[in-house]
């Protein structure tokens, strides 16, 4: 673990938690920035009536609408993830060509990811472009799916941490979806039957396997560039209160009885170790797990990307619901109430 001094307040240092190889992951680098990239001579539409006219003239096809709905559901997603999302219905190259066309007409926006103070290495592979709905894409999606809460494209301007959070979380969502292990994913569901309660970042629900009830994972994402310890203390305090009050953490749209766990999504093993040392998560009355990007990148399997806190630190655990093939880890954990 190293420290990077924060020029805005030298007394407040940003702690950087590197991966085992010493690198800082781009989706949790405090110096991350995202810049809107516009195609040359692009001609964006501005009114949803124009998009409807393109639908009537078959310039905006069912396949385009399908891709837009995938982007809207993902909120903010990179191209590599989109190509994998769409593989069951079309080739990766087809997805990339469709994104170019949709971007040209303003249905989607593309952001370029870079790291401040870091010179571009021509021999290093550039990170994939980041996509979200553009203005006309937002309008046409709201027209067709009015009950869904899409995010207006202006919200992404000067908001690099939000871009990082969604791309990192979509890696989890993409792997669980493409491996056919998730039954449901919900962004910001209500908890505790009170709209005033703070909402978790997401809840992912497994499928029922071998007659066992699904598990509902309440997901929170932390990032190095923010005051994540205070954030987690507040959230865990709320979950403790809800658990004590109701016997479980009630989640909007999910009927009890349920099996559930709170999961802290982190980028590196060293960050998980630091959080466990500071917060002693094993002492809570409900199960708290880590889901580690560093391990997820190694295997592309969620089963072996979890960790659990103990009095001696963290240990890598296996979640049986996500096992596709025979794997070996330190131990197996069954997350429950």
Secondary structure in CASP SS format (residue, H / E / C, confidence):
PFRMAT SS
TARGET T0000
AUTHOR 0000-0000-0000
METHOD secondary structure of the structure
MODEL  1
X C 1.00
X E 1.00
X E 1.00
X E 1.00
X E 1.00
X C 1.00
X C 1.00
X C 1.00
X C 1.00
X C 1.00
X C 1.00
X C 1.00
X E 1.00
X E 1.00
X E 1.00
X E 1.00
X C 1.00
X C 1.00
X C 1.00
X C 1.00
X C 1.00
X C 1.00
X C 1.00
X C 1.00
X C 1.00
X H 1.00
X H 1.00
X H 1.00
X C 1.00
X C 1.00
X C 1.00
X E 1.00
X E 1.00
X E 1.00
X E 1.00
X E 1.00
X E 1.00
X C 1.00
X C 1.00
X C 1.00
X C 1.00
X C 1.00
X C 1.00
X C 1.00
X C 1.00
X C 1.00
X C 1.00
X H 1.00
X H 1.00
X H 1.00
X H 1.00
X H 1.00
X H 1.00
X H 1.00
X H 1.00
X H 1.00
X C 1.00
X C 1.00
X C 1.00
X C 1.00
X C 1.00
X H 1.00
X H 1.00
X H 1.00
X H 1.00
X H 1.00
X H 1.00
X H 1.00
X H 1.00
X H 1.00
X H 1.00
X H 1.00
X H 1.00
X H 1.00
X C 1.00
X C 1.00
X E 1.00
X E 1.00
X H 1.00
X H 1.00
X H 1.00
X H 1.00
X H 1.00
X H 1.00
X H 1.00
X H 1.00
X C 1.00
X C 1.00
X C 1.00
X C 1.00
X C 1.00
X H 1.00
X H 1.00
X H 1.00
X H 1.00
X H 1.00
X H 1.00
X H 1.00
X H 1.00
X H 1.00
X H 1.00
X H 1.00
X H 1.00
X H 1.00
X C 1.00
X C 1.00
X C 1.00
X E 1.00
X E 1.00
X E 1.00
X E 1.00
X E 1.00
X E 1.00
X E 1.00
X E 1.00
X C 1.00
X C 1.00
X C 1.00
X C 1.00
X C 1.00
X C 1.00
X C 1.00
X C 1.00
X C 1.00
X C 1.00
X C 1.00
X C 1.00
X C 1.00
X C 1.00
X E 1.00
X E 1.00
X E 1.00
X E 1.00
X C 1.00
X H 1.00
X H 1.00
X H 1.00
X H 1.00
X H 1.00
X H 1.00
X H 1.00
X H 1.00
X H 1.00
X H 1.00
X C 1.00
X C 1.00
X C 1.00
X C 1.00
X C 1.00
X C 1.00
X C 1.00
X C 1.00
X H 1.00
X H 1.00
X H 1.00
X H 1.00
X C 1.00
X C 1.00
X C 1.00
X H 1.00
X H 1.00
X H 1.00
X H 1.00
X H 1.00
X H 1.00
X H 1.00
X H 1.00
X H 1.00
X H 1.00
X H 1.00
X H 1.00
X H 1.00
X H 1.00
X H 1.00
X H 1.00
X H 1.00
X H 1.00
X H 1.00
X C 1.00
X C 1.00
X C 1.00
X E 1.00
X E 1.00
X E 1.00
X E 1.00
X E 1.00
X E 1.00
X C 1.00
X C 1.00
X C 1.00
X E 1.00
X C 1.00
X C 1.00
X C 1.00
X C 1.00
X C 1.00
X C 1.00
X C 1.00
X C 1.00
X C 1.00
X C 1.00
X E 1.00
X E 1.00
X E 1.00
X E 1.00
X E 1.00
X C 1.00
X C 1.00
X E 1.00
X C 1.00
X C 1.00
X E 1.00
X C 1.00
X C 1.00
X E 1.00
X E 1.00
X E 1.00
X E 1.00
X E 1.00
X E 1.00
X E 1.00
X C 1.00
X C 1.00
X C 1.00
X C 1.00
X C 1.00
X C 1.00
X H 1.00
X H 1.00
X H 1.00
X H 1.00
X H 1.00
X H 1.00
X H 1.00
X H 1.00
X H 1.00
X H 1.00
X H 1.00
X H 1.00
X H 1.00
X H 1.00
X H 1.00
X H 1.00
X H 1.00
X H 1.00
X H 1.00
X C 1.00
X C 1.00
X C 1.00
X C 1.00
X E 1.00
X C 1.00
X C 1.00
X C 1.00
X C 1.00
X C 1.00
X C 1.00
X C 1.00
X E 1.00
X E 1.00
X E 1.00
X E 1.00
X E 1.00
X E 1.00
X E 1.00
X E 1.00
X C 1.00
X C 1.00
X H 1.00
X H 1.00
X H 1.00
X H 1.00
X H 1.00
X H 1.00
X H 1.00
X H 1.00
X H 1.00
X H 1.00
X H 1.00
X C 1.00
X H 1.00
X H 1.00
X H 1.00
X C 1.00
X C 1.00
X C 1.00
X C 1.00
X E 1.00
X E 1.00
X E 1.00
X E 1.00
X E 1.00
X H 1.00
X H 1.00
X H 1.00
X H 1.00
X H 1.00
X H 1.00
X H 1.00
X C 1.00
X C 1.00
X H 1.00
X H 1.00
X H 1.00
X C 1.00
X E 1.00
X E 1.00
X E 1.00
X E 1.00
X E 1.00
X C 1.00
X C 1.00
X E 1.00
X E 1.00
X E 1.00
X E 1.00
X E 1.00
X E 1.00
X E 1.00
X H 1.00
X H 1.00
X H 1.00
X C 1.00
X C 1.00
X C 1.00
X C 1.00
X C 1.00
X C 1.00
X C 1.00
X C 1.00
X E 1.00
X E 1.00
X E 1.00
X C 1.00
X C 1.00
X C 1.00
X C 1.00
END
